[in-house]
Amino acid sequence: MVMKVVNVAELKSRLSKYLSIVERGEEVEVRKRNLPVARVVPLRRKQPNRTQLGCGLGSVEILSDLTEPMIPSQDWGMLNTGSHEGSS
C-alpha cells in the first residue's frame, strides 16, 4: 500500500476526503513546500473485552484447602516482622 501524500492547501480544501482515507486505515503524509511536516494516521481502536464469564471453568485443579497456610506451621515464627535480630 502506497501512503497518500498531500500538500497543506489540498488538505485544507478536501479535509473530509482525506479523513475518510484515514478512517479506512491508510496514512496520509502532509507536506509544506514539498517537505514532509506531518502524518495523519488512524487511531488504534480499543478492542472490546470478549472474555466470557466461566470461560476458564475446569482449567484449574485445587489440590488443597485454600484457607490453610501454604508453609509449615513451624515456619510461622520467621514471619514475625515486629522484632528484628540485633535490635534493642
Legacy VTK file of the C-alpha trace (Angstrom):
# vtk DataFile Version 3.0
C-alpha trace
ASCII
DATASET POLYDATA
POINTS 88 float
0.000 0.000 0.000
1.401 3.402 -1.023
0.959 6.200 1.503
-1.090 9.144 0.260
0.821 12.432 0.057
-0.936 15.800 0.155
0.143 19.417 0.439
-1.323 21.668 3.117
-3.567 23.649 0.748
-5.071 20.460 -0.711
-5.615 19.016 2.768
-7.396 22.178 3.901
-9.717 22.235 0.910
-10.527 18.493 0.983
-10.149 17.539 4.623
-13.225 15.273 4.630
-11.828 13.253 1.734
-8.515 12.662 3.482
-10.156 11.864 6.814
-12.189 9.195 5.011
-8.954 7.714 3.706
-7.510 7.662 7.222
-10.696 6.075 8.617
-10.176 3.203 6.158
-6.817 2.539 7.833
-4.457 4.385 5.486
-1.919 7.034 6.448
-1.647 10.459 4.827
1.608 12.396 4.726
1.191 16.177 4.813
3.798 18.316 3.050
4.545 22.019 3.104
6.575 23.276 0.129
7.182 19.623 -0.744
8.777 18.878 2.656
7.060 16.389 4.980
5.693 18.120 8.091
3.120 15.690 9.475
1.487 12.325 9.100
-2.202 11.710 9.734
-2.676 8.161 10.998
-5.739 6.220 12.126
-6.272 5.890 15.850
-5.987 2.441 17.294
-9.402 1.445 18.478
-9.608 -0.335 21.776
-10.779 -3.874 21.207
-13.763 -4.875 23.347
-13.125 -7.446 26.036
-14.638 -10.658 24.717
-13.825 -12.777 27.761
-16.913 -14.643 28.885
-17.689 -15.454 32.487
-16.838 -19.098 33.125
-14.584 -19.500 30.076
-11.832 -20.999 32.266
-14.151 -23.422 34.045
-12.364 -26.719 34.625
-8.938 -25.340 33.726
-7.671 -25.195 37.340
-7.295 -28.034 39.808
-7.237 -27.111 43.506
-5.046 -29.615 45.341
-5.512 -28.441 48.936
-7.663 -26.354 51.253
-7.385 -22.728 50.119
-7.927 -21.488 53.683
-4.880 -23.305 55.077
-1.374 -21.745 55.086
0.967 -22.931 52.334
4.020 -23.016 54.631
4.530 -25.438 57.543
3.305 -24.151 60.898
6.839 -24.346 62.411
7.976 -21.688 59.907
5.368 -19.135 61.024
7.749 -17.703 63.636
10.106 -16.393 60.935
7.268 -14.287 59.563
7.036 -12.192 62.729
8.023 -8.775 61.385
7.607 -6.977 64.714
11.050 -7.930 66.049
14.406 -7.896 64.298
17.603 -9.632 65.335
20.123 -7.314 66.933
17.645 -4.528 67.702
17.118 -3.375 71.265
LINES 1 89
88 0 1 2 3 4 5 6 7 8 9 10 11 12 13 14 15 16 17 18 19 20 21 22 23 24 25 26 27 28 29 30 31 32 33 34 35 36 37 38 39 40 41 42 43 44 45 46 47 48 49 50 51 52 53 54 55 56 57 58 59 60 61 62 63 64 65 66 67 68 69 70 71 72 73 74 75 76 77 78 79 80 81 82 83 84 85 86 87
